[in-house]
Amino acid sequence: MAKKVVATLRTSSGKNFAKVIRMVRSEKTGAYAFKENIVPSDSVKEFLAKK
């Protein structure tokens, strides 16, 4: 599946997007999990700033 996402980001219309991986802590167990999102390049900083 990762190959499909990378291929999608490399198209001419996909150059304005970035794949963002955020580490999130579970409230129940306290373990960390990773969440992946594809966001526009302009809003990467504000996406990472919010909790």
Backbone as XML, in Angstrom:
<?xml version="1.0"?>
<chain id="A" units="angstrom">
  <residue number="1" name="MET">
    <atom name="N" x="0.810" y="-1.188" z="0.000"/>
    <atom name="CA" x="0.000" y="0.000" z="0.000"/>
    <atom name="C" x="0.855" y="1.254" z="0.000"/>
  </residue>
  <residue number="2" name="ALA">
    <atom name="N" x="2.011" y="1.201" z="0.605"/>
    <atom name="CA" x="2.879" y="2.367" z="0.642"/>
    <atom name="C" x="3.333" y="2.748" z="-0.758"/>
  </residue>
  <residue number="3" name="LYS">
    <atom name="N" x="3.530" y="1.768" z="-1.621"/>
    <atom name="CA" x="3.949" y="2.083" z="-2.979"/>
    <atom name="C" x="2.868" y="2.869" z="-3.709"/>
  </residue>
  <residue number="4" name="LYS">
    <atom name="N" x="1.616" y="2.551" z="-3.447"/>
    <atom name="CA" x="0.526" y="3.255" z="-4.110"/>
    <atom name="C" x="0.469" y="4.713" z="-3.658"/>
  </residue>
  <residue number="5" name="VAL">
    <atom name="N" x="0.687" y="4.970" z="-2.383"/>
    <atom name="CA" x="0.657" y="6.340" z="-1.868"/>
    <atom name="C" x="1.794" y="7.149" z="-2.458"/>
  </residue>
  <residue number="6" name="VAL">
    <atom name="N" x="2.987" y="6.564" z="-2.511"/>
    <atom name="CA" x="4.135" y="7.268" z="-3.070"/>
    <atom name="C" x="3.911" y="7.560" z="-4.539"/>
  </residue>
  <residue number="7" name="ALA">
    <atom name="N" x="3.354" y="6.602" z="-5.265"/>
    <atom name="CA" x="3.084" y="6.812" z="-6.680"/>
    <atom name="C" x="2.044" y="7.911" z="-6.863"/>
  </residue>
  <residue number="8" name="THR">
    <atom name="N" x="1.073" y="7.987" z="-5.979"/>
    <atom name="CA" x="0.060" y="9.029" z="-6.080"/>
    <atom name="C" x="0.665" y="10.396" z="-5.812"/>
  </residue>
  <residue number="9" name="LEU">
    <atom name="N" x="1.587" y="10.491" z="-4.885"/>
    <atom name="CA" x="2.197" y="11.773" z="-4.563"/>
    <atom name="C" x="3.134" y="12.263" z="-5.659"/>
  </residue>
  <residue number="10" name="ARG">
    <atom name="N" x="3.606" y="11.392" z="-6.507"/>
    <atom name="CA" x="4.549" y="11.781" z="-7.549"/>
    <atom name="C" x="3.879" y="12.248" z="-8.836"/>
  </residue>
  <residue number="11" name="THR">
    <atom name="N" x="2.593" y="12.151" z="-8.950"/>
    <atom name="CA" x="1.927" y="12.626" z="-10.155"/>
    <atom name="C" x="1.973" y="14.148" z="-10.201"/>
  </residue>
  <residue number="12" name="SER">
    <atom name="N" x="1.715" y="14.709" z="-11.342"/>
    <atom name="CA" x="1.813" y="16.165" z="-11.486"/>
    <atom name="C" x="0.812" y="16.902" z="-10.603"/>
  </residue>
  <residue number="13" name="SER">
    <atom name="N" x="-0.360" y="16.322" z="-10.380"/>
    <atom name="CA" x="-1.340" y="16.974" z="-9.513"/>
    <atom name="C" x="-1.084" y="16.686" z="-8.045"/>
  </residue>
  <residue number="14" name="GLY">
    <atom name="N" x="-0.266" y="15.700" z="-7.729"/>
    <atom name="CA" x="-0.015" y="15.316" z="-6.349"/>
    <atom name="C" x="1.192" y="15.979" z="-5.720"/>
  </residue>
  <residue number="15" name="LYS">
    <atom name="N" x="1.834" y="16.896" z="-6.395"/>
    <atom name="CA" x="3.026" y="17.527" z="-5.855"/>
    <atom name="C" x="2.713" y="18.507" z="-4.738"/>
  </residue>
  <residue number="16" name="ASN">
    <atom name="N" x="1.462" y="18.847" z="-4.546"/>
    <atom name="CA" x="1.082" y="19.806" z="-3.520"/>
    <atom name="C" x="0.671" y="19.127" z="-2.220"/>
  </residue>
  <residue number="17" name="PHE">
    <atom name="N" x="0.950" y="17.848" z="-2.067"/>
    <atom name="CA" x="0.566" y="17.113" z="-0.878"/>
    <atom name="C" x="1.787" y="16.503" z="-0.205"/>
  </residue>
  <residue number="18" name="ALA">
    <atom name="N" x="1.669" y="16.284" z="1.100"/>
    <atom name="CA" x="2.753" y="15.661" z="1.861"/>
    <atom name="C" x="2.168" y="14.591" z="2.763"/>
  </residue>
  <residue number="19" name="LYS">
    <atom name="N" x="2.927" y="13.532" z="2.979"/>
    <atom name="CA" x="2.512" y="12.467" z="3.883"/>
    <atom name="C" x="3.080" y="12.789" z="5.258"/>
  </residue>
  <residue number="20" name="VAL">
    <atom name="N" x="2.195" y="12.892" z="6.252"/>
    <atom name="CA" x="2.598" y="13.272" z="7.601"/>
    <atom name="C" x="2.339" y="12.099" z="8.535"/>
  </residue>
  <residue number="21" name="ILE">
    <atom name="N" x="3.344" y="11.774" z="9.343"/>
    <atom name="CA" x="3.223" y="10.694" z="10.322"/>
    <atom name="C" x="3.336" y="11.308" z="11.708"/>
  </residue>
  <residue number="22" name="ARG">
    <atom name="N" x="2.315" y="11.089" z="12.522"/>
    <atom name="CA" x="2.278" y="11.664" z="13.864"/>
    <atom name="C" x="2.219" y="10.543" z="14.893"/>
  </residue>
  <residue number="23" name="MET">
    <atom name="N" x="2.961" y="10.721" z="15.989"/>
    <atom name="CA" x="2.949" y="9.749" z="17.071"/>
    <atom name="C" x="1.920" y="10.201" z="18.103"/>
  </residue>
  <residue number="24" name="VAL">
    <atom name="N" x="0.961" y="9.314" z="18.418"/>
    <atom name="CA" x="-0.138" y="9.635" z="19.323"/>
    <atom name="C" x="-0.116" y="8.658" z="20.483"/>
  </residue>
  <residue number="25" name="ARG">
    <atom name="N" x="-0.301" y="9.190" z="21.674"/>
    <atom name="CA" x="-0.305" y="8.334" z="22.867"/>
    <atom name="C" x="-1.734" y="7.955" z="23.232"/>
  </residue>
  <residue number="26" name="SER">
    <atom name="N" x="-1.964" y="6.673" z="23.483"/>
    <atom name="CA" x="-3.280" y="6.175" z="23.857"/>
    <atom name="C" x="-3.590" y="6.570" z="25.296"/>
  </residue>
  <residue number="27" name="GLU">
    <atom name="N" x="-4.813" y="7.025" z="25.533"/>
    <atom name="CA" x="-5.210" y="7.418" z="26.883"/>
    <atom name="C" x="-5.435" y="6.202" z="27.785"/>
  </residue>
  <residue number="28" name="LYS">
    <atom name="N" x="-5.888" y="5.098" z="27.219"/>
    <atom name="CA" x="-6.181" y="3.899" z="28.015"/>
    <atom name="C" x="-4.908" y="3.182" z="28.464"/>
  </residue>
  <residue number="29" name="THR">
    <atom name="N" x="-4.037" y="2.852" z="27.504"/>
    <atom name="CA" x="-2.886" y="2.017" z="27.821"/>
    <atom name="C" x="-1.597" y="2.812" z="27.991"/>
  </residue>
  <residue number="30" name="GLY">
    <atom name="N" x="-1.527" y="3.996" z="27.453"/>
    <atom name="CA" x="-0.303" y="4.787" z="27.520"/>
    <atom name="C" x="0.703" y="4.423" z="26.442"/>
  </residue>
  <residue number="31" name="ALA">
    <atom name="N" x="0.339" y="3.495" z="25.569"/>
    <atom name="CA" x="1.230" y="3.086" z="24.485"/>
    <atom name="C" x="1.148" y="4.100" z="23.339"/>
  </residue>
  <residue number="32" name="TYR">
    <atom name="N" x="2.202" y="4.162" z="22.563"/>
    <atom name="CA" x="2.242" y="5.069" z="21.427"/>
    <atom name="C" x="1.805" y="4.355" z="20.154"/>
  </residue>
  <residue number="33" name="ALA">
    <atom name="N" x="1.125" y="5.091" z="19.295"/>
    <atom name="CA" x="0.711" y="4.574" z="17.994"/>
    <atom name="C" x="1.017" y="5.639" z="16.952"/>
  </residue>
  <residue number="34" name="PHE">
    <atom name="N" x="1.170" y="5.224" z="15.724"/>
    <atom name="CA" x="1.482" y="6.145" z="14.642"/>
    <atom name="C" x="0.264" y="6.325" z="13.754"/>
  </residue>
  <residue number="35" name="LYS">
    <atom name="N" x="-0.049" y="7.572" z="13.430"/>
    <atom name="CA" x="-1.147" y="7.878" z="12.523"/>
    <atom name="C" x="-0.574" y="8.583" z="11.301"/>
  </residue>
  <residue number="36" name="GLU">
    <atom name="N" x="-0.954" y="8.101" z="10.126"/>
    <atom name="CA" x="-0.468" y="8.667" z="8.877"/>
    <atom name="C" x="-1.600" y="9.409" z="8.182"/>
  </residue>
  <residue number="37" name="ASN">
    <atom name="N" x="-1.301" y="10.602" z="7.687"/>
    <atom name="CA" x="-2.284" y="11.400" z="6.952"/>
    <atom name="C" x="-1.599" y="12.044" z="5.761"/>
  </residue>
  <residue number="38" name="ILE">
    <atom name="N" x="-2.364" y="12.307" z="4.722"/>
    <atom name="CA" x="-1.868" y="13.053" z="3.583"/>
    <atom name="C" x="-2.572" y="14.404" z="3.604"/>
  </residue>
  <residue number="39" name="VAL">
    <atom name="N" x="-1.768" y="15.455" z="3.746"/>
    <atom name="CA" x="-2.315" y="16.811" z="3.870"/>
    <atom name="C" x="-1.672" y="17.700" z="2.818"/>
  </residue>
  <residue number="40" name="PRO">
    <atom name="N" x="-2.308" y="18.815" z="2.476"/>
    <atom name="CA" x="-1.693" y="19.770" z="1.551"/>
    <atom name="C" x="-0.396" y="20.333" z="2.141"/>
  </residue>
  <residue number="41" name="SER">
    <atom name="N" x="0.575" y="20.604" z="1.296"/>
    <atom name="CA" x="1.876" y="21.086" z="1.755"/>
    <atom name="C" x="1.776" y="22.398" z="2.511"/>
  </residue>
  <residue number="42" name="ASP">
    <atom name="N" x="0.792" y="23.211" z="2.188"/>
    <atom name="CA" x="0.645" y="24.506" z="2.847"/>
    <atom name="C" x="0.239" y="24.372" z="4.310"/>
  </residue>
  <residue number="43" name="SER">
    <atom name="N" x="-0.472" y="23.322" z="4.654"/>
    <atom name="CA" x="-1.017" y="23.201" z="6.005"/>
    <atom name="C" x="-0.296" y="22.159" z="6.858"/>
  </residue>
  <residue number="44" name="VAL">
    <atom name="N" x="0.931" y="21.795" z="6.513"/>
    <atom name="CA" x="1.659" y="20.775" z="7.280"/>
    <atom name="C" x="1.993" y="21.290" z="8.673"/>
  </residue>
  <residue number="45" name="LYS">
    <atom name="N" x="2.507" y="22.516" z="8.770"/>
    <atom name="CA" x="2.909" y="23.049" z="10.078"/>
    <atom name="C" x="1.722" y="23.189" z="11.018"/>
  </residue>
  <residue number="46" name="GLU">
    <atom name="N" x="0.604" y="23.688" z="10.523"/>
    <atom name="CA" x="-0.560" y="23.844" z="11.404"/>
    <atom name="C" x="-1.173" y="22.491" z="11.751"/>
  </residue>
  <residue number="47" name="PHE">
    <atom name="N" x="-1.035" y="21.494" z="10.885"/>
    <atom name="CA" x="-1.516" y="20.146" z="11.197"/>
    <atom name="C" x="-0.712" y="19.543" z="12.344"/>
  </residue>
  <residue number="48" name="LEU">
    <atom name="N" x="0.608" y="19.733" z="12.304"/>
    <atom name="CA" x="1.456" y="19.178" z="13.359"/>
    <atom name="C" x="1.356" y="19.977" z="14.662"/>
  </residue>
  <residue number="49" name="ALA">
    <atom name="N" x="0.968" y="21.238" z="14.580"/>
    <atom name="CA" x="0.874" y="22.085" z="15.771"/>
    <atom name="C" x="-0.326" y="21.720" z="16.621"/>
  </residue>
  <residue number="50" name="LYS">
    <atom name="N" x="-1.443" y="21.324" z="15.986"/>
    <atom name="CA" x="-2.637" y="20.997" z="16.770"/>
    <atom name="C" x="-2.520" y="19.624" z="17.390"/>
  </residue>
  <residue number="51" name="LYS">
    <atom name="N" x="-3.210" y="19.431" z="18.496"/>
    <atom name="CA" x="-3.158" y="18.139" z="19.185"/>
    <atom name="C" x="-4.425" y="17.364" z="19.001"/>
  </residue>
</chain>
